Amino acid sequence: HCTDCEGEWMLSPSGTDLKIVREHGKGDAAVRGEAKQILLYLWGRKIENLDFFGDEEVIKAWGEIGP
């Protein structure tokens, strides 16, 4: 959930790919914050001012998908 502009994205693994769709959906976990901070989190940066909801293992895994 993006807090600085309109935007919600649903991410899901698809084989060796990552499927990303711009829509509201119910997932196992959610991250809320500014768009650039969410992107940095997905690339493995430790961002302090994000809110996390849901399954902690899923949240940890999404925070480690970047190179």
C-alpha positions in Angstrom: 0.0 0.0 0.0 1.5 3.2 -1.1 1.1 6.3 1.2 2.6 9.1 -0.9 0.6 8.5 -4.1 -2.2 6.3 -5.5 -1.0 2.8 -5.8 -1.3 -0.8 -4.7 0.5 -3.7 -6.2 0.0 -7.4 -5.8 3.2 -9.5 -6.2 3.2 -13.3 -6.6 5.8 -15.8 -7.6 5.3 -17.5 -11.0 7.9 -20.2 -11.5 11.2 -18.4 -11.7 9.5 -15.1 -12.5 7.7 -12.5 -10.3 4.2 -11.5 -11.4 3.3 -7.9 -10.5 -0.2 -6.5 -11.1 -1.5 -3.1 -10.1 -4.6 -4.0 -8.1 -6.0 -4.3 -4.6 -5.9 -7.8 -3.4 -5.8 -10.0 -0.3 -2.3 -11.5 0.2 -0.4 -13.3 3.0 1.4 -10.1 3.8 1.4 -6.4 3.1 3.8 -3.5 3.3 2.7 0.1 3.6 4.9 3.2 3.1 6.2 5.6 0.4 6.6 4.1 -3.1 10.4 4.5 -3.2 10.8 3.0 0.2 8.8 0.0 -0.7 10.9 -0.5 -3.8 14.1 -0.1 -1.8 12.8 -2.7 0.7 12.2 -5.2 -2.1 15.8 -4.7 -3.2 17.1 -5.7 0.2 17.5 -2.3 1.8 16.6 -2.0 5.5 13.9 0.7 5.6 12.7 1.7 9.1 9.5 3.7 8.4 7.5 1.0 6.7 4.5 -0.8 8.2 4.3 -4.6 7.9 1.2 -6.8 8.2 0.7 -10.5 8.0 3.0 -13.5 7.7 6.5 -12.6 9.0 8.2 -15.3 6.9 6.6 -13.9 3.7 7.5 -10.4 4.6 11.2 -11.5 5.2 11.3 -13.3 1.9 9.9 -10.4 -0.1 12.6 -8.2 1.5 15.3 -10.4 0.0 14.2 -10.8 -3.6 16.6 -8.2 -5.0 20.1 -8.9 -6.1 
